[in-house]
Amino acid sequence: MVSVSDLTKQSTNIIGGLSDDPSLAVDRFLDAIWAERGLSTNTLRAYRMDLSALNAHLIAQEISLVNATTADIFEYIALRVDEGAKPRSTARQLSTFRRFFRYLLLEGVITDDPTSEIDSPKIGRSLPQSLTEEEVELLLAAPDISQRLGHRDRTMLEVLYATGVRVSELINLRVSQVNLNQGVLRVVGKGDRERLTPLGDEAQDWIKEFISKPRLDILQKRQTQYLFPTGRGKQMSRQAFWHLIKRYAQKAGITKPLSPHTLRHAFATHLLNNGADLRVVQLLLGHSDISTTQIYTHVASERMKELHAKHHPRG
């Protein structure tokens, strides 16, 4: 039987270990926030990179990450700003540091949070770049659907615009996640949260046609669980799909800056432009917080202003 004194010793040893070993402290912190919030692998990786960069800077000054002071962290942030770091990047890093040191504070490893007196840089909330409905049509029509890979690319673009899924969610789609009888996708999003997303008739038709022949031609008797395989029968990467979007945008004559999430932004903006409820758009996008979705109302408002200025006699 474990006694109270034994538990106290174990707790003391853990805290001591965190104090002595910054890498252990970072590992425990990432485990804790993963268990608490179910954060994605990419988010956890970004947290680790931020903390590793700060740790490397402090090691060069012979300072332990766990014992960093407000002045130490402020010096690091100032150095990054001098090197050209943007306010948004700085704010993200500072947010990581805040979470980390608050975790150490709660665990009793430190007695003061060194980030508590550091203000986040003021940043404007940038509006996501979107496409008009006409530009979307041009982009969707760009792939050569007489070719098996072109048919695959057209189907992927149609699904993106019809559902608003993230690119990472699209390339991870498995055949088993598509329910053509009910016309929905079972999407696994951030933090492994699942949601059902309507496909719409157009996207359903493209998927049916793609599965019936072009996909079989791509695989050539090879097997994969992924809905949209590469020419080698493997899973497509985010980078590969991003190159496809850029190529088709150029072919379609679209010159505005694009991102891998351009069609996701267009999906949300066009829904709101046509009267969709913000809460519905939130559910379709898989946002846990409606404030993330609200930025699209600004995009829709900007579009309405443009239309008013263009078409109203007093615009």
N, C-alpha and C positions, 0 to 999 in steps of 0.2 A: 504494500500500500504506500502511495506517495504522500509524504507529509507536506504540511504548509511550508515548512522551512525549505524542503526540497524544491517546491514550486517557486519559492522566492529566489533561491539560488539559480534555478534555470532561467527565470526572468532576468535576473541580474546579468547572467552570462550572455544572454541574447542582446541586451542593451549594450553591454560592454563590447560585444562583437561588432555591433553597428557603429559604435564610436571609433573602434580601431581600424575598421575595414570599410572604406567608402564604397567599394564595389559591392560588398554585401548589403550595405544600406540601400544602394540603388536597386539591387535585385529584390529586396524585401518590399521596398516602396512600389515597384512595378507589379509585384505579385498582389499587393494589397489593393491597388487601384483597379487591377484587372478583375479581382474577385468582387470588388464593391460595385464597379460600374460596367463591367463587361466590355472594356474598350477594345478596339480592333488592333490587330497586329501592327498595322502601319502607325497608329497613334502611339502605341507602346514603344515602337522603334524610334519614333521622333523624340519621345521623352528621354529615352536612353541616350540618344545622340546629343541632345541639349545638355544633359547632365555630364556626359563624358567630356564634352568640350569645355565646360566650366571646370571640371576636375583636372583636366590636362593643364589648363591655365594656372590653377592653384598649385598643382604639383611643382610647376616651374618656379613658384615662389616659396616652395617648401611649406605650403599650407594645406591642411587636411580639409577636404570638402565638407565634412561634418562639422568642422570648427570654423567655417567661413563666417566672416563678419559682414555687416552691412557695407562697410567700406570696400571689402574684398569684392563683393558681388557688383557694387556700383562701378568699381574700377574696370571689371570685366565688361560690363555693359557699355561703358564709355569707350573702351578700346574697340569694341565691335562697331559702334556708331562711327568712330573715326575711320574704320576700315570700309565704311560704306553700307553697313547693315540698315535695312529699311525699318521704319517704325513698326510695321506689322510683324516682321520677323522678330524684332526686339521684344515686342509685347508677348509674342507666343513663347519665347524663351523665358521671359520673366514669369509667365503663368506657370510654366513647368517648375521653375525654381520655387515658387510660392507653394505649390502642392507638395513638393518634396520636403521642404523645411517644416511645413505644417504637419506633415506625417511624422517627422522626427520629433516635433514638439509633443504631439499626442502620444508618441511612444515613450516619452520621457528621456530621449537621448540628448536633447538640448533643452535649455530653459528659456531661450528667447528666439523668436523668428527673425532672422536677419533681413528678410524681404519686406517686413511690415511697414518700413518707413520709405520704401522705394515706390514712387508713383509710376504707373504704366504710361508709356508715351501716348499722346493723343493721336488717334488715327481716324480718318474718315472711313465710313463703311462703303466700300466700292460696290458698284452695281455689277452684277454678273453680265458678261457679254452675251447677247442673245441674237437670234436671227429673225427676220420677218417671216411670215408664212410663205411668201413667194420665194425667199432664199432657201427655206427648208425644202420646198418642192424641187428647186434646182439641185440641191445637194443630194436628195434622195434619188433623183434621176441620173446622177453622174455615173454610177457603176454600170459596166457592160453586162447585162443579165444573160446574154447569150453564152457567157463563159461561166463555168461552175463557181469559180472564186468570186466573180462579179456578182453572181446571184446570191452567194453567201453574204457579201458585203452589203448588198441592197437590203437583204433580210435583216441584217444586224442594225442598219440605220433605221429601218422601219420600226423595229422593236424598241430601239432607243427612244424614238420620237413618240411612239404610241404609249409607252409606259413610264418614261422619265427615270428609268433605272440608272444607277451609276455604271460607268464603264467597267469597273471591277466586278460589279454584279452581273453584267452582261457576259463577260468572257468566262465567268465561273458558272454560267447557267448549264445545268445538266438536262438531258432529255427528259429525265424523270420529273423535273420541276415544271414542265409544260403540260397543262391540262387543256387540250383543244376542245374537249366536250363542254367544259364550263367556260372556256375562253379566258383563262387566267394563268399567270405565272406565280409560282411559289418562290419568292425572292428571299435570299439570305443576305441581310444587310450588315451594317456596322454592329459590332458586339454580338454577332451571330443571331440577331433578331430576325425573325421571319415575318413576312407580310405577303398577302395575296394582292396581286396587281392585275387589273383588267387589261386585256390585250387589244381589244377592238377588232372589228371584222377585217380591216386591211392587213394588219400585222398577222392575224391568224392565217389568212390566205397565203401570205408570203412564207410563213413557217411550214404550212402543209406542203406547199410546192417544193420548198427547199429540202424537206425531209424525204420526200418521195423519190427524188432523183439526184439533184446536185450534190447533196451531202454524201450519198452513196458513191457518187463518182469521185468525190474528194478522198474518201476513205479507202476506196479500192480494196474492200474486204478486211481492212484494218479495223480495230475496235477502239472506241473511246466513249466515255460517258458524257463528254462535253458536246453541247448542242452545235457550237460553231468551231469546228476544228480548223487548223491551218492546213496548207497544202501537203504537209508531212503527216497529217493525222494527229497532231498534238494540240494542246491547249494554246490559244493565242495569248500573247502578252499584252499588257496595257500599252507598252511602247509601240508595238506593231500596229495595234488598232489606231493609235494616235496618228501614226504615219499615214494610215489609210484615209482618215478624216482630212488631213491636210492635203493629200493628193486629190481627193474628190472635190474639196473646196476650191482648189486651184482650177480644176477642170470645169467646175460650175461657174467660175468667174467671181467667186466670193472673195473680196479683198480685205474685209474687216478681220481683226485679230480673233482667232478661235482658241478654244481650249477643249480638252477631252470631254468636258461636261457641257459643251455648247448646246447639244440637242436636249439635254436634261433641262437646261435653263429655258430653252425655247418651249419645251413641253409645259413647264410651270407658267411661264409668261402668257402663252397663248390660251391656256385654260382660264386664267384670271381675266384676260382681255375679253373672253367670250362668256363671262359671268359665273365662273365656277366659285364655289365657296372656299375660303382660305383654309378651313379645317379639312376639307376634302383633299385639297392639294397637299396639305401637310401629311395626311395619311398615305397618299399615293407616292410621295417622295420618300417616305420613311423617316421623316424628321421627328426626333423625340421632343423637340422644343419648338413651339410655333413661332418664336422670335426668329428662328433661322429661316422659316418660310416667308415671314413678313417682308423680307427684302425684295421679294418678287412683286409685292404690291407697288413698290417704288418704281420698278421697271415698267409695270403696266401703266402707272400714272404718267410716266415720262412719255410713253407711247401715245396716251390719250391727249397729252398736251401737244405733241407733234401733229396729230390728226386734226385737232382743233385749230391750230395755227395755220395748217395747210388748207382746210376746207371751209372754215367759218368766215363769213364776210367781214367780220370784225376781228379776225384772228391776227 
